[in-house]
Amino acid sequence: MEKIDIVTVLYNSREVLPDFFRSLDRQSYRDFRLYVVDNASLDQSLA
């Protein structure tokens, strides 16, 4: 299997991030890179 790239764009998304990361943790396929792009969030999403 090949490595896949996952890209997510944040914009004031802090409240949905825990569920997003839990869903990634539940995946059986582990050979991926995660790119997180913050679009100038004001709610500390990137932190």
C-alpha positions as CSV (number, residue, x, y, z in Angstrom):
1,M,0.0,0.0,0.0
2,E,1.1,3.5,-0.7
3,K,1.3,6.4,1.7
4,I,-1.6,8.9,1.4
5,D,-1.8,12.5,2.2
6,I,-4.7,14.0,4.2
7,V,-5.2,17.7,4.1
8,T,-7.6,19.6,6.4
9,V,-8.2,23.3,6.4
10,L,-9.1,25.0,9.6
11,Y,-11.1,28.2,10.1
12,N,-12.4,28.7,13.6
13,S,-12.8,24.9,13.8
14,R,-11.7,24.3,17.4
15,E,-14.9,22.5,18.5
16,V,-14.8,19.9,15.7
17,L,-11.1,19.0,16.0
18,P,-11.4,16.4,18.8
19,D,-13.9,14.4,16.7
20,F,-11.7,14.8,13.6
21,F,-8.6,13.5,15.4
22,R,-10.6,10.6,17.0
23,S,-11.8,9.5,13.6
24,L,-8.2,9.5,12.3
25,D,-7.1,7.5,15.3
26,R,-9.8,4.8,14.5
27,Q,-8.5,4.2,11.0
28,S,-6.8,0.9,10.4
29,Y,-4.7,2.3,7.6
30,R,-1.8,4.2,9.3
31,D,0.5,5.0,6.4
32,F,-0.5,8.6,6.0
33,R,0.7,12.2,6.4
34,L,-1.6,14.8,7.8
35,Y,-1.3,18.4,6.7
36,V,-3.2,21.0,8.8
37,V,-3.6,24.4,7.1
38,D,-5.0,27.2,9.3
39,N,-6.9,29.9,7.5
40,A,-6.3,32.7,10.1
41,S,-8.5,31.3,12.8
42,L,-9.3,33.5,15.7
43,D,-10.4,30.7,18.0
44,Q,-6.9,29.2,18.7
45,S,-7.7,26.2,16.4
46,L,-4.1,25.8,15.4
47,A,-2.9,25.8,18.9
